[in-house]
Amino acid sequence: MSTATALSPNSKSLEGTILPPISWKGPITYTVIGLIAIFGFGLTVGGGDKTNFVLSASSDAIKFGTLVVPSRALSVAIGVLILAIAAFAAYGAAKRIRYGAWLPSLVGVLGIISFLVWSGAGKAESLPIPLLLSQGIIFAVPLAFGAMAGLINERVGIINIAIEGQLLAGAFTGAVVATLTGNPYVALLFAPIAGALVGVLLAFFSIKYKVDQIVVGVVLNVLVIGITGYLFSTVLKNNKGTLNTPPGLSKIEIPILSDIPIIGSVLFNQNILVYLMFAAVILLQFLLFRSRWGLRLRSVGEHPKAADTVGIKVNRTRWINVMIGGAVAGLGGVAFTVMQGIGFGKEMTSGKGYIALAAMILGRWNPNGALAAALLFGFAEALRGTLSIVGTPVPTQFLAMLPYLATIFAVAGLVGKVRAPAAEGKPYEK
């Protein structure tokens, strides 16, 4: 009897090929979210409660009126739709069909809408959607730059836990330089240098002396926190007017595009750092997968010995890209100070470097995915401020935890099994 006839349709192997295992994680997660939308959000509000949404910013050329929706009916309808998607995902899981990232993204958006409807149910205040989205993008800027820094480093085989320190160094340097020069754009040139210097230390100990890269990253974070904290307490605090009062980045309005309803003011009326974030993601996506530099970088991170045999200098490539990653994170640090026109404060990054690492993992070491994850976490941060103003029934302590809860659930529940670069964290000896 031949191999082809001996195997049944349900067999896990066909002519030596092992089929991927069936995963029910997605359908189960979607079912839980759907039930929460129905019983947790929809049926807990009054039958006559309404939720108000503001769809236009004050600067929009075309303005829409306030959207009023029935809170209970809409939340229940969204929950039923999510349950239908869960059934669709269960069918795909049974057939081993992969739907990609669009399905969990759709469920996530629907779940957020249901939560917003529930939060604003029966409230006189309206939920300002353009403001919420705009603030979400602002909060996502340091996370996106940090995620790209980690992506560059880990793609070349170096674990970068020091993103927190690089962001903090960029924030400190940007605030001081912008204050001294009176020009916030000069800070965009010096902040990457500060981040790159932290990258030099990371490369020096992890590549040259082969110290455990996670330990080095943690130590560098503590080092930068200590240095910037000391300088803040002894120098900046006593000379705030001359050293720690940076001017902010002004918004740059793109004609015509900024007049698009709802998204115009969100995407096309931002400061230069936001535009640089989108440009950097597009450029890195192209270079990483469509250029000689990206091919060499990925080969060093996947199989350094094979890269060495074809003439690629592995450790030199790692040195260069670790510094590039540090510079990218340093630029992201400007978002904490100069972008918003506020002075530097001790430990003002508040763990955003670690959230950036989570965004990188959630994005599967891909620039586009990392940006999407950073926007998700940035939206969670913006949601806290918006809902606290509206007067949501959610406790303020829980709202403060939103970005970190989103990080935990995203990495633990939504990512599933992901494969990091094969040579990540492994020193190379020729």
N, C-alpha and C positions, 0 to 999 in steps of 0.2 A: 504494500500500500504506500502510495507516495506521501510526502510530507504535506502537500497542499490538501489532499483529501482526508488526511488523518486529523487535521485540526478543525475544530468546530468554530462557528462564528463568534462564540464567546471566549475563545482562547486568548490568552494574553500574549501569545507569540505566534508570528506568522513568518515562516521561512527564516527564522533566526532573529526577526525584528520584535523587540519587546514593546508592546503598546503602553502608552502612559497610563498610570493608575487613575481610576475614577475619583475625582475630588468633589465632595459635597459641601465644602466650606462655603463657596459662593451662594448656592441656593439656600443653605441654612441661614447665612447672614442676612440675605435679602428678605427671607421670611420673617426673621426677628424684627428687622427694620419696618416691614410692612405692618406687623402686628402692633408695634409701638406707635406708628402713625395713626392706626385706627383706634386702639384702646387707650394709648397714652396721651395722644394729642387730640384726636377727633371727638371722642366720646366724653372727654373731661371738661369740655367748654359748654357754655350754654347754647341752646338751639338757636337763639336769636342773636348771638354775638357776631360782630363783624370785625374784620381786620383791614386796616387802611395801609396802602402802600403808595409812597411818593415815587413816581417813575421819572421825574425830570429834575435836573439841577437848576439852580437859579440862573446860571449862565447859558443854558441851552437855548438855541435859536427857536427850536420847535418844542413846545411844552405840552405835556399831557396832564390831564386832571388826575386827582387822587383816585387810585383803583381801590374799590371797596368790594371785598369778597366775603361770602358766608364762611365763618371759621370752621364749624363742625363739618359741613358738607364737603368742603374742599379737602380737609385733612383726611376724612374717610375715603374720599375718591382717590386721593394720592396713595393711601394705604392699600386699597384694592388693586390699583395699578402696579404697585411694587410687588404685591403677592402674585400677580399675573407674570411679572418679569421673573420672579423666583421660580414659578412653574416652567417658564421657558428655559431658564438656566438649568433647572433639574433635567429637563429633556436633553439639553446639550451635554450635560455632564454624563448622562447615561450613554449617549452616543459618542462620547469623547470628542465633542466639538468645542473648539476654542473660539470664543467670541472677541477676545482682545480686551483692551482697557475701556472701551466705550460703555460696556454694560455696567460695571461697577461705578463708573463716573455718572451715568444716568441715574442710577439708584441713589448715589450720594447727593446729587442735585435735588432730586425729588424729596429725599429725606430732610434736606435743609429747608426746602420750601415749606414742608409740613411743620417743621419746628418753628419757622418764622411766623406762620399763620397762627399757630398755637400761642406763641409768645405775645403777639399783638392783639389777641382776641379780646374784644370788649374794652380796649384802651382808646382813650381820646386822641393820643399822640399817634402819628403815622410813622411807619418804618421807612426811612429814606434809603431807597435801594441804590441810587447813584453814589451817595456818600459812603454807604457800606462797601460797595465795590471799590471805590477809589481808595478808601483807607486800607482795604485788604491788599491792594497792589503796593501801597506804600510800606506796609508791614512785611510784605513778601520780598522786598528788595534785598535786605541783608541776608535773608535765608537763601535766596536764589544765588547770590554771589558766593556765599559760603558753600552751597551745594556744588556749584561749578568748581570751586577750588578743591573740594574733596574728591570730586569726580576726576579731575586732571591728575591729582596725586595718586589715587587708587588705581586708575587705569594704567599708570606706569609702575605700580607695584608697591607704593608707599602709603601706609595707613596714616591719614592726617587727622589725629584727634585734636591738633592744635588750632583748629579753625576758630575756636572761641578766643584764643589769644591773638590771632591774626586780626579778627574783627575788632577787638578791643584796641589793639595797637593802631589800626587804621582810624578808629574813632578819635583816639587821643591826638594823633598827629594831625588829622584833618581839622580838629577844633583849634589847635594852637596855630597852625599855619594860616588858616582862614582868618583868625583874629589878628595875627601879626601883619598880614598883607592886606586885609580888608577885602579880599577877593575870594569868594568861595570856590571858584573854579581852579585856583591854584592848589587847593587842598586835594582835588582829584588827581593831581600829579604826584603829590608827596605821600598820600596815604598808602598807595600801592607799594611804595618803597619800604614803609614800615612793616607791612605784611610780608614782603619778600625777605626782610631781615629775619623775621621769625622763621620763615621757610628755610633760610640758610642754616639756622641752628638745628632745625629738624633734619635737614639733609646731612649736616655734619655728623651728628650723633648716630643717625639711623643707617646711613650709607657708609660713611668712613669707618666708624667704630662698631657698627652692627649692633647697637643697643636696641632692646625691644622697643618697637615703634609706638606702641600704645603707652608705654611708660614714659617715653620721651615726650609724646604729645601732652600727656597730663601734666608733666613737670613744666613744660613750656607755658601751658595755660596758667599755672600757679605763678610762674615767674613774671609773666606779663601783668597779671592781676596785681602782684606785689609792687612792681615798678611803677605802673600807672597810678595805683592807689597812693603810693608814697609821694610821687610828684604832684598828684592832685592835692594832697593834704598839706604839703610843704610849699608848693609854688603856685599852683593854679588858684587855690582857694583864697590866698591872700592877694592875688593879682588878677582877679576875675575880669576887670574891665580891660586890661591890656593883654591878657593871655587866653581868656576863656569866654569870650563873647563873640562867637563866629556869626557872620551874616549867613542867611539861608539861601538856598538855591531857588531862584524864581521859576515860575511855571512858563513853559514855552508852548504856546497854543499853535497847533497846526491848522491852517485855514481849511475850510470846507469840511475836513474830517472831524474837527471838533464840534461841528454842528449836527452830527448824526445823533438822533434821539437816543437817550439812555446811555449808550456806550461811548458817545463822542467825548463828553467831559471826563469820562473814566480813563480812556486810553490815549486820547490825543490832546489833553490839556494838562500835562504833567511836567515835572522838572527833568533836567537832562539825565539824571541818574536812572530814572525809570526807563527812558529810551535806551540808555546804554545797557540796561539789564536785558531788554528784549533783543538788542543787536548782538550782545555777547552770546546769548543762547543760540541764536541763528548761526552766528559765525562758528561757534564751537561745535555745533551739530554738523556743520559742513566739513570743518577741518578734521574732526575726529573720525569721520567715516568716509571722507572723500579726498583726503590729501595724503601726501607722503609722510608728513609729520604725524598725522593721526595713526597711520599704519604702523609706523615705528613705535609710537607710544604704546599702542595696544599690544604689539608683539612683545615688547619688554615686560609688560604687565602680565601677559599670558604665558610666555615661554622664553625667558631671558637667555637660556642656553642656545636655543635655536636662533634667536636674534643675534647673539654674539657670533655664531658661526657664519652668518652672512655679512659680517662687518659692522654691525651696529654696536656702538660703545654703550653698553648697558648702564653702567653707573653714571657716566656723563649725561646720558639722556635723563636719568632719574634726577640728577642734580638740577638740571635746567628746568625740568617741569615741576619739581617741588617748589622752586622759586617762583615760577609763573603762577602756580596755584596760590602761593602766599600773597602774591601781588593782587590777584583777583579778589581774595578774601579781604585784603587791606582796603581795596576800593569799596567793597561792601560795607566796611566799617563806617564810612562817611555817612551812611544812612542814619546812624544814631545821633549824629551831631549836626554837621553842616547842612545836610539835606533839609532838616527841619528847623535850622537856625537856633539850636539850643547848645548850651555849654556841655563840656564833658563831665560825667559823674562817675564815681567809683563803681566798678563792676556793672556798668550800665547795659552791657550786652545780655545779662541775665539768662545765660544758658542758651542763647540763640545759636551758638556754634554747634551745639549738640543736636538741636532741632534741624539745623542745616544738614547734618550727617544723616538724620532720619529721612529728610527729603531726598537726599541722594540715593539712599537705599530704596525708598518707595518708588523713585523714578527709575530704578533698575540700572543705575550707572549710565543713564542716557540724559543728555541736556534737556530735551523737551519734557521728558518725564520728571526730571528734577524741578523744572520750572512749574509744572502743573502741581507737584506736591508742595512747593513753596507757596504757591497761590492758595492752596487749600489751607495751609497753616496760617498764612497771613489773614485769610478770611475769618478763620476761627478767632484770631486775635481782635480783628475789627468787630466781630460779632459781640464780643464782651462789652466793648465800650458803647455800642449802639443800643444793646438791650438794657444796659444799666440806665440809660437816659430815658428810654421808653417806659421802664417800670415793669419788667417782666417778673413773673412769679418764681423764676429760677433764682436761687440764692446767689449773692454776689461772690461768695467763695467758690462756688461751682463755676461761675463765669470766668473767674481768674484761672481756673484749671483747664479751660477749654483748649488752648493751644497745645498743652502738654498731653491732655487726654487724646486729642486728635493724633498726636505723634505716636502714642503708645498703640492705639487701635489700628492706625494705618500700617505701622511696621509689623505688629503682631498678627493682625487679622486680615488685612487687605493684600499685603504683598505676597504672602504664601512663601513658597520656596524660591529663592533667588540665588543665582550663582555669582559670586564676586570674582574679579580677575584671579586667575589660578595662582599667580605668583605674588599676590598681595601679602605684604608683611614678611616676605622672605628675603633676607639679604642675599646678594649675589657675589660669589667669588669666582673669578675667571679661572 
